[in-house]
């Protein structure tokens, strides 16, 4: 083997053992740095990956709250809108008249009135003993006839066991037109009480021979359902009925609904026949409209008293005059005989 070291012009640098030893660690340090960097990166990624579920877990309740809140608010808004619509519809229903398309001589209507609407004119909550005591006290009281009652009794020759229909008894604390006839001449009849206050006054009178109906008289030849709005008298809310009960949105929605029956239907429900001795009407300025629904060719009423005051409550509506009222009765074979204040008396022609 040729020794190149001894040749001239040839120089070979052979690293010494110390240089070899120094070079090896340089390579090792680079590998270690790479490994360390990789390890740190992996650790950071691992920690970041591990921290992500913790953040999500922390955000989950907040997200659930937002979703729940949005859901509840949506349901609440929908509910409020639905309730507002129902309330508006309720207000409309409570402020409109409803015509019940049944003829006034319908047999089922007559049976319904007779069986479910007409009741004895006594307080059903009282015991028999209490009623007997009250009736005894009422019987012991001496009741003087009013001028109109005395006049009606004279027209009918003081007839006993007569029949009557009275609308508006005890209205505004005034006396009844038929109480003396019932107590002294044993008349029986039907009292039409539209207002609760008047009905309570009636039940305190112990009129055991009469019956009552809590209803109003229809201004049409068929039944209706109307609203009795609230009115104020001496600071107290009381009821007032109108022929047309459509009111503005500003009116109170808490009103009373009541059924109105034609007068002819009540006559049929009360009597087996259509004969009647005395009819007294006081119905807050719609008496003429009520009488216009009555088929006079099918009923026989001997004496009619109609309350006919100046109706200022309905100035916008054209109301009949006393002259037109007299012409109306004359066309139906009645004679005008007398008036007591605003009450006009008409007698059937013989």
Buried (B, 14 or more C-beta within 10 A) or exposed (E): EEEEEEEEEEEEEEEEEEEEEEEEEEEEEEEEEEEEEEEEEEEEEEEEEEEEEEEEEEEEEEEEEEEEEEEEEEEEEEEEEEEEEEEEEEBEEBBBBEEBEBEBBBEEBBEBBBEEBBEEBBBEEBEEEEBEEBBEEBEEEEBEBBEBBBBBBEBBEEBEEBBBBBBBBBBEEEBBBBBBBBBBBEBBBBBBBBBBBBBEBBBEBBBBBBBBBBBBBBBBBBBBBBBBBBEEEEEEEBBBBBBEBEBEEEBEBEBBEBBBBBBBBBBBBBBEEBEBBBBBBBBBBBBBBBBEBBBBEEBEBBBBBBBBEEBEBBEEEEBBEEEEBBEBBEEBEBEBEBBBEEBBBBBBEE
